[in-house]
Amino acid sequence: ESDGGGVFVILSSEGKDVIERRVAGDQLNLHGSRVIVRSGKESSIRDLQKVSASSAAQVVIMADTTCSPEEADAKSIRTLLSLKTQNWPTTGRIVVQACSEANIHLFQTLYDPEKVEVVIVGNIVAELMARSSEQHGLATVFGMMMGFVGDEFYSEEHEELVGHTFREAVFRFPAAVALGVLTAEGCKLNPGWNYKIEEGDKIIVLAEDDSSYEVAENTWGKGKSFPESVDSPMKHMAKHSPRNDAQPKRLLLIGWNNKACALLNSLDDIVSEGSEVMVYSPCPEGERVTEIMKFQQEHGEFHKFKIAHAEVEETKFTSRLELSRLKHETYDSVFLLAETCCSANTVSDERSMTILSQLTYLRELLEEEEGVNAKHFDPVVEMCEDSTFEHLKICGFTNFVHSNSLVSQALAAVTEDPSVNSIYADLMSGVTNSFEFVPYEMFLPKFSEVPAEVCFWDIAYMATLAGDISVVGWTEKKGDERKFVLNPKDKITPRPWTADDRVVIIRRLSDMMT
């Protein structure tokens, strides 16, 4: 957009008219760019020549989601090899979407690793769904940072900050939020407040645009009197993961697709031993078990829970009778995957909405007829189509992950700036850092009164006393009107603060710095 638009060429094995209708139907604002569609085989050198792959600035190889992860990666590998035989693109880069984490190294070794960036978005979607069951709205916040509307990640060198601590650097960006550094060794989010910025380090920030922020001459708060230490609740949990709940959980997984095993793997990191997972899908149980076994051979066994399967005929997948047998009200968390085993994206979302409506009705019946107060129903829903957002919202469901949008956003962001890939990986690993929403009192001394007003810098400073914690944003309003605000532009003026408000933070869990 800032360059006045560009030329995007799509090579697809689907018909040219099909793709053109799809692009037109999405009513995209191309900001002066042109889209050219060509029909052909993605791995054919002749067809790649038709779309001028040799002179492309960026080549994006997207996974075929209509087949298994292994088959999709096999197709992408063949396309990558075709490009390699011709040394295409001559001066550009390649971004390839991998479906299986085990194949990342393979993709990197097939071609010059300096030329190829491998993105595995399925893991991000799965991790977001798992963690959204504990942090409602997490996927929304993550999507806000991945898009090109609003704030996004940037990384630049700032010579004036060399020799200064990361803590000093944080308070010298009035229009951005500093989150970490990119060094020769890689991405370091929350590198430690005493980390000294070195020559060549790039400061990772969340900002509206790369031209919208700059380093201030002085550090905020200079000359002011602040406490040097606070015995806060957050300080005592600063190095511990919030995930391991003491009580086993019962989880219900409705639907099955190529993200299911990754979702189970992410859930295994969250729940306590003795938990249970029920999987309900028209996908044959034997196929599911085989996929799980293959996944565990590559990634290790699931240790925290036992898996049970319920198979249903495809025509009865949304049946109220079949769904009632699940007794979904007895589960602690419900996950609804887009059932692409037997249907396209549009049909998957239609089925998901039908299932949600049926489950809601069953709960209402249970409460009316038996007087049972069922557990709060807050399912984590994977949606594929943009229009499904309004349908979910009007039905009162707000804990969803737009998987197709996240895939496209991630690939586009990495295409624009390859360093973003390592930032995503660190954020979603759940090993080094944790994305959380917490009340402000977590940073205050025990039993102290929460102030009626507070500014962003005050919260950020108190967070520095509790551990290696980056404050990214906060919430405004409450209930259905609640919204997340990342990188507030006014960080100095106090705003009203209530018990319903939350601070959005990235908290370091382990000492991974070497």
matplotlib code that plots the C-alpha trace (Angstrom):
import matplotlib.pyplot as plt

x = [0.0, 2.8, 4.5, 1.4, 0.4, 2.0, 1.3, 0.2, 0.2, -1.7, -0.8, -3.4, -4.5, -8.1, -9.7, -8.8, -12.5, -13.0, -10.1, -11.2, -14.7, -13.4, -11.1, -14.0, -16.4, -14.0, -14.4, -10.7, -9.4, -6.2, -4.9, -3.8, -2.5, -3.3, -4.2, -3.4, -4.6, -3.1, -4.2, -1.5, 0.4, 2.3, 5.3, 5.5, 8.5, 6.6, 3.7, 6.0, 7.6, 4.2, 3.8, 7.4, 8.6, 12.2, 11.8, 9.4, 10.4, 8.6, 7.3, 4.7, 4.0, 0.7, -0.2, -3.0, -5.5, -7.7, -5.3, -3.4, -0.5, 2.0, 0.5, 0.3, 4.0, 4.9, 3.3, 5.1, 8.4, 8.0, 7.2, 10.2, 12.5, 11.1, 12.1, 15.5, 16.3, 16.0, 17.5, 14.2, 13.5, 16.7, 17.0, 13.8, 12.9, 10.5, 8.0, 6.7, 3.8, 4.6, 1.9, 4.1, 6.6, 8.8, 9.4, 10.6, 14.3, 13.7, 12.3, 15.2, 17.8, 16.2, 17.2, 19.4, 18.1, 19.0, 16.5, 13.7, 11.5, 9.3, 6.1, 4.0, 0.7, -1.3, 0.6, -0.2, -3.9, -3.9, -1.9, -4.3, -7.3, -5.8, -4.8, -8.0, -9.8, -7.9, -7.4, -10.6, -9.9, -6.3, -6.9, -8.4, -5.4, -3.0, -4.9, -4.7, -0.9, -0.7, -2.8, -1.8, -4.6, -3.6, -0.3, 2.2, 5.7, 8.7, 12.4, 15.1, 18.6, 18.8, 22.3, 21.3, 20.3, 23.5, 24.9, 21.6, 19.6, 16.5, 14.5, 15.7, 14.9, 11.3, 10.5, 12.0, 9.3, 6.2, 4.5, 5.4, 5.8, 9.2, 9.0, 12.5, 15.6, 16.7, 20.3, 22.7, 21.5, 17.8, 14.7, 14.8, 11.5, 11.8, 15.6, 15.8, 15.6, 19.4, 20.2, 22.6, 21.7, 24.7, 25.8, 23.7, 20.8, 17.4, 14.7, 11.4, 8.4, 4.7, 3.8, 1.2, 3.8, 7.6, 7.5, 5.1, 7.6, 11.0, 13.3, 12.6, 15.6, 14.8, 13.5, 10.0, 9.9, 13.4, 13.6, 10.4, 10.3, 9.3, 9.4, 12.5, 10.8, 7.3, 6.2, 3.4, 1.5, 2.9, 6.5, 5.9, 4.7, 7.1, 8.9, 6.1, 3.6, -0.1, -1.1, -0.8, -4.1, -4.2, -7.5, -7.8, -10.2, -12.8, -12.5, -14.8, -13.4, -16.1, -14.9, -11.7, -9.2, -5.4, -5.0, -6.6, -3.4, -1.5, -4.5, -4.3, -0.6, -1.1, -3.8, -1.4, 0.8, -2.0, -4.0, -3.1, -2.6, -5.7, -7.6, -10.0, -10.6, -13.7, -13.5, -16.8, -16.6, -17.9, -14.3, -13.8, -12.3, -9.6, -8.3, -8.2, -6.3, -3.8, -3.2, -2.7, -0.2, 1.8, 1.8, 3.0, 5.8, 7.2, 6.3, 6.1, 3.1, 0.3, 0.9, -1.8, -5.1, -6.8, -8.7, -12.1, -13.8, -17.4, -18.1, -21.2, -22.6, -21.9, -25.6, -26.2, -23.2, -25.4, -28.3, -29.6, -30.1, -26.5, -25.2, -27.4, -25.6, -22.3, -23.7, -21.5, -22.6, -20.5, -17.2, -14.9, -14.0, -15.5, -13.5, -15.2, -12.9, -14.0, -15.0, -13.2, -12.9, -16.1, -16.9, -15.6, -15.0, -18.5, -20.3, -17.9, -18.9, -22.6, -22.3, -20.4, -23.2, -25.8, -24.0, -23.5, -27.2, -28.2, -25.8, -27.2, -30.8, -29.9, -28.5, -31.6, -33.7, -31.6, -31.9, -35.7, -36.7, -34.3, -33.4, -29.7, -27.3, -24.9, -21.3, -20.7, -20.7, -17.8, -16.7, -13.5, -14.6, -12.5, -14.2, -13.1, -15.3, -15.4, -19.2, -19.2, -17.9, -21.2, -23.1, -21.1, -21.3, -25.1, -25.3, -23.1, -20.0, -16.8, -14.1, -13.1, -10.1, -10.3, -7.9, -7.9, -7.4, -4.5, -2.8, -3.0, -2.0, 1.0, 2.2, 1.8, 3.6, 6.6, 6.7, 7.0, 9.5, 11.0, 12.1, 8.4, 8.5, 10.8, 8.7, 5.5, 7.3, 8.5, 5.1, 3.2, 5.7, 4.4, 7.8, 9.9, 7.1, 3.4, 0.7, -1.7, -4.5, -4.2, -5.7, -3.6, -3.6, -1.3, 1.5, 0.7, 1.7, -0.6, -3.8, -3.1, -6.0, -6.2, -6.0, -9.1, -7.0, -3.7, -1.6, 0.0, 3.6, 2.7, 1.5, 4.5, 6.9, 5.2, 5.4, 9.2, 9.3, 7.5, 9.7, 10.5, 7.1, 6.3, 3.0, 1.4, -1.9, -5.1, -8.9, -11.5, -15.2, -16.7, -19.2, -20.1, -18.6, -15.1, -12.3, -8.5, -6.3, -2.7, 0.0, -2.2, -1.0, -1.4, 0.8, 1.0, -2.5, -4.3, -7.5, -10.2, -9.5, -12.1, -12.1, -13.2, -10.2, -7.2, -3.6, -2.3, 1.2, 3.9, 5.6, 8.9, 8.7, 12.2, 15.8, 16.5, 19.1, 22.6]
y = [0.0, 2.4, 1.7, 2.5, -1.1, -4.0, -7.0, -10.3, -13.4, -16.5, -19.9, -22.5, -25.9, -24.8, -23.1, -19.5, -18.4, -20.1, -18.2, -14.9, -15.3, -16.1, -13.0, -10.8, -12.2, -11.3, -7.6, -6.9, -3.4, -3.8, -0.3, 0.1, -3.4, -5.8, -9.5, -11.8, -15.4, -18.2, -21.8, -24.5, -27.0, -25.4, -27.6, -27.4, -25.4, -24.3, -23.1, -21.3, -19.6, -18.4, -16.4, -15.1, -16.9, -16.1, -12.4, -12.4, -10.4, -13.0, -16.5, -17.8, -21.6, -22.2, -25.7, -27.6, -27.9, -30.4, -33.3, -34.6, -32.7, -35.2, -35.0, -31.2, -30.9, -33.4, -31.1, -28.0, -29.9, -30.6, -27.0, -25.9, -28.4, -27.1, -23.5, -24.8, -26.5, -23.1, -21.0, -19.1, -16.5, -15.0, -12.3, -12.8, -14.9, -17.9, -18.2, -21.8, -23.0, -26.3, -28.5, -30.8, -29.5, -32.5, -31.2, -27.7, -28.7, -30.6, -27.5, -25.5, -27.9, -28.4, -24.8, -22.1, -21.4, -17.7, -17.7, -19.8, -18.9, -21.8, -20.9, -23.5, -21.8, -24.8, -25.0, -21.4, -22.0, -25.1, -23.3, -20.3, -22.5, -24.4, -21.3, -19.4, -21.8, -20.2, -16.7, -15.6, -13.2, -14.4, -15.2, -11.7, -10.0, -12.2, -11.5, -7.8, -8.0, -10.1, -8.0, -5.0, -2.9, -1.3, -2.1, -4.7, -5.9, -3.9, -4.4, -1.8, -0.8, 2.3, 3.4, 5.9, 2.9, 0.9, 0.5, 1.2, -1.4, -2.8, -1.3, 2.2, 1.5, 0.5, 3.9, 5.8, 4.8, 7.0, 5.8, 2.1, -0.8, -2.4, -6.2, -7.5, -7.7, -9.5, -10.5, -12.6, -15.6, -14.9, -13.5, -12.6, -11.4, -10.0, -10.4, -9.1, -5.6, -5.4, -6.7, -4.2, -3.4, -4.2, -3.0, -4.8, -5.5, -4.7, -3.5, -5.4, -3.1, -3.1, 0.1, 1.5, 1.9, 1.9, 5.7, 6.3, 6.0, 7.2, 7.1, 9.9, 12.0, 11.2, 8.1, 8.5, 9.1, 10.6, 12.6, 11.1, 9.0, 5.4, 2.3, 0.2, -3.1, -4.3, -7.6, -8.2, -11.4, -11.4, -11.3, -14.7, -16.4, -14.6, -17.7, -20.2, -21.2, -20.4, -23.5, -26.5, -26.5, -28.7, -30.4, -32.8, -31.6, -33.1, -31.7, -32.2, -31.9, -31.6, -32.0, -33.3, -31.8, -31.5, -29.3, -31.8, -33.6, -30.3, -29.1, -32.3, -31.7, -28.1, -29.3, -31.9, -29.0, -27.2, -29.8, -31.8, -35.6, -37.6, -35.4, -36.8, -35.9, -37.0, -36.6, -36.4, -36.5, -38.2, -38.9, -42.7, -43.5, -45.7, -42.8, -40.5, -43.1, -43.6, -39.9, -39.6, -42.5, -40.9, -37.6, -39.1, -40.9, -37.5, -35.4, -37.8, -39.3, -37.4, -38.0, -35.9, -37.3, -40.3, -40.0, -41.5, -41.4, -41.0, -41.7, -40.4, -40.6, -37.6, -36.9, -37.0, -34.9, -31.9, -34.1, -32.9, -36.5, -37.4, -34.2, -34.8, -38.1, -36.2, -34.4, -31.4, -29.5, -31.8, -30.8, -28.1, -26.9, -27.4, -27.0, -26.9, -27.6, -26.9, -30.4, -30.4, -34.2, -34.4, -30.8, -27.4, -24.3, -22.8, -26.0, -26.5, -23.1, -23.8, -27.1, -25.4, -22.8, -25.5, -27.5, -24.4, -23.6, -27.2, -27.2, -23.9, -25.2, -28.4, -26.4, -24.2, -27.4, -28.8, -25.7, -25.4, -29.1, -30.2, -26.9, -27.7, -24.7, -25.9, -24.7, -21.5, -22.3, -20.6, -22.9, -22.2, -22.2, -22.5, -20.5, -20.4, -17.7, -14.0, -13.9, -16.4, -13.7, -11.9, -15.1, -16.1, -12.7, -12.4, -15.8, -14.6, -16.5, -14.5, -17.0, -18.0, -18.4, -17.4, -20.1, -19.1, -15.4, -16.3, -18.4, -15.6, -12.9, -14.9, -15.7, -12.1, -10.7, -13.1, -12.2, -8.6, -9.1, -12.6, -11.8, -11.8, -15.6, -16.0, -13.6, -15.6, -18.8, -17.4, -15.9, -19.1, -21.6, -21.2, -22.3, -19.1, -16.6, -16.6, -14.3, -13.3, -11.0, -10.0, -7.5, -4.5, -5.5, -8.4, -5.8, -4.0, -4.8, -7.3, -5.9, -2.5, -0.5, -0.3, 3.3, 4.8, 6.1, 4.9, 5.7, 3.1, 4.0, 3.5, 0.0, -0.8, 0.4, -1.7, -4.7, -4.2, -4.8, -8.1, -9.8, -9.9, -8.7, -6.5, -4.6, -4.7, -3.1, -3.1, -3.5, -0.8, -1.1, -4.4, -7.1, -7.3, -3.9, -4.9, -4.3, -4.7, -1.7, -2.5, 0.1, 3.0, 6.1, 8.2, 6.5, 9.5, 10.6, 8.6, 6.8, 5.4, 1.9, -0.7, -4.2, -5.5, -4.0, -6.2, -5.6, -7.5, -8.8, -11.0, -12.7, -14.6, -18.0, -19.4, -18.2, -19.2, -16.5, -17.8]
z = [0.0, 1.0, -2.4, -4.4, -5.0, -6.8, -9.1, -7.6, -9.8, -8.7, -10.2, -9.3, -10.6, -10.2, -13.2, -13.9, -13.9, -10.5, -8.8, -10.5, -9.2, -5.7, -5.7, -7.0, -4.4, -1.5, -2.6, -1.7, -1.4, -3.4, -2.8, -6.4, -6.9, -9.7, -9.5, -12.4, -12.4, -14.4, -14.4, -14.3, -12.2, -9.3, -9.7, -13.5, -14.7, -17.8, -15.8, -13.3, -16.3, -17.4, -14.1, -14.3, -11.1, -12.2, -11.7, -8.7, -5.6, -3.4, -4.2, -1.7, -1.7, 0.0, 1.3, -0.3, 2.6, 0.7, 1.5, 4.5, 6.0, 4.6, 1.1, 1.2, 2.2, -0.6, -3.1, -1.7, -1.7, -5.4, -6.2, -4.2, -6.1, -9.4, -8.4, -7.3, -10.6, -12.3, -9.4, -9.3, -8.1, -9.3, -6.7, -4.7, -1.7, -1.1, 1.7, 2.0, 4.3, 5.9, 7.4, 9.4, 11.9, 11.2, 7.7, 8.6, 8.4, 5.2, 3.5, 4.8, 3.4, 0.0, -1.0, 0.3, 3.8, 3.3, 0.5, 2.0, 5.0, 6.4, 8.1, 10.0, 10.6, 11.6, 14.9, 15.6, 15.0, 17.2, 20.0, 19.9, 20.2, 23.2, 25.0, 24.2, 26.5, 29.3, 27.9, 26.3, 23.4, 22.9, 19.2, 18.7, 20.1, 18.2, 15.0, 15.6, 15.7, 12.6, 10.4, 8.3, 9.8, 13.1, 14.9, 13.8, 14.5, 13.3, 14.0, 13.4, 14.7, 16.9, 17.4, 20.1, 22.3, 22.0, 25.5, 27.2, 29.1, 27.6, 30.5, 29.5, 25.8, 26.6, 28.1, 25.1, 22.6, 23.2, 20.1, 20.2, 22.6, 22.8, 23.2, 22.7, 20.4, 17.3, 17.6, 15.5, 17.6, 16.8, 18.5, 22.2, 23.6, 27.1, 27.1, 30.7, 32.0, 32.4, 28.9, 27.3, 23.7, 21.4, 18.1, 15.4, 17.7, 16.3, 18.7, 18.2, 18.6, 18.1, 16.2, 13.8, 11.0, 10.6, 10.2, 13.1, 15.9, 16.9, 19.9, 22.4, 23.7, 27.3, 29.2, 30.5, 34.3, 34.5, 37.7, 39.2, 42.3, 41.9, 44.2, 43.5, 44.6, 45.1, 46.7, 44.2, 43.4, 39.9, 41.3, 43.0, 39.8, 37.4, 36.3, 36.4, 33.7, 34.4, 32.5, 34.9, 36.6, 39.7, 38.7, 35.7, 33.0, 30.7, 27.2, 24.2, 20.7, 18.0, 14.4, 12.9, 10.4, 9.8, 12.9, 15.3, 16.3, 16.9, 19.0, 21.1, 21.5, 22.7, 25.1, 26.5, 27.6, 29.4, 31.3, 34.3, 34.4, 34.5, 32.1, 29.4, 25.8, 23.8, 20.0, 18.1, 14.3, 11.1, 10.2, 10.7, 14.1, 12.5, 10.4, 13.5, 15.5, 12.7, 12.4, 16.1, 16.1, 13.3, 15.0, 18.3, 16.5, 15.4, 18.4, 21.4, 23.2, 24.9, 28.7, 30.4, 29.0, 27.6, 24.3, 23.6, 20.2, 19.1, 15.5, 13.8, 10.3, 8.2, 7.7, 11.4, 12.5, 13.5, 14.8, 18.1, 19.2, 18.5, 20.2, 23.3, 23.8, 24.3, 27.4, 26.5, 29.6, 31.7, 30.0, 31.2, 27.7, 24.3, 21.0, 17.7, 14.7, 11.1, 9.9, 6.6, 6.4, 4.4, 3.3, 2.0, 4.2, 3.6, 4.5, 7.5, 9.0, 8.3, 10.2, 13.1, 13.5, 13.5, 16.1, 18.3, 18.0, 18.9, 21.9, 23.2, 22.8, 24.7, 27.6, 27.8, 27.8, 30.6, 32.7, 32.2, 32.5, 35.2, 36.9, 36.4, 36.2, 33.6, 33.4, 31.5, 27.8, 26.1, 23.2, 21.3, 17.6, 14.5, 11.6, 8.0, 6.4, 7.2, 7.2, 10.1, 12.5, 12.5, 12.9, 15.9, 17.4, 17.2, 18.9, 21.7, 20.8, 20.8, 21.5, 18.0, 15.7, 12.1, 10.8, 7.1, 7.9, 10.3, 7.6, 5.1, 7.6, 8.8, 5.3, 4.2, 7.3, 6.9, 3.2, 4.1, 6.9, 7.4, 11.0, 12.0, 11.7, 14.7, 16.7, 16.0, 17.0, 20.3, 21.2, 20.5, 21.9, 25.4, 26.6, 26.7, 26.9, 27.8, 26.4, 29.3, 30.4, 34.0, 36.5, 37.4, 41.1, 40.2, 40.0, 43.2, 46.8, 48.5, 49.9, 48.4, 46.9, 43.1, 41.9, 40.2, 37.4, 35.9, 32.8, 30.5, 31.6, 35.3, 34.5, 32.4, 35.2, 37.9, 35.5, 35.4, 39.2, 38.9, 36.4, 32.7, 31.5, 28.5, 28.7, 25.3, 25.8, 27.9, 27.7, 27.5, 28.5, 29.6, 28.7, 25.0, 24.4, 25.8, 23.3, 23.3, 22.7, 21.8, 22.0, 23.3, 21.6, 24.8, 27.4, 29.8, 30.5, 33.3, 32.3, 34.6, 35.8, 37.0, 38.4, 34.9, 33.1, 32.1, 31.2, 28.1, 28.8, 27.4, 30.4, 30.2, 31.8, 31.5, 31.3, 27.7, 27.1, 26.2]

ax = plt.figure().add_subplot(projection="3d")
ax.plot(x, y, z, "-o")
ax.set_aspect("equal")
plt.show()
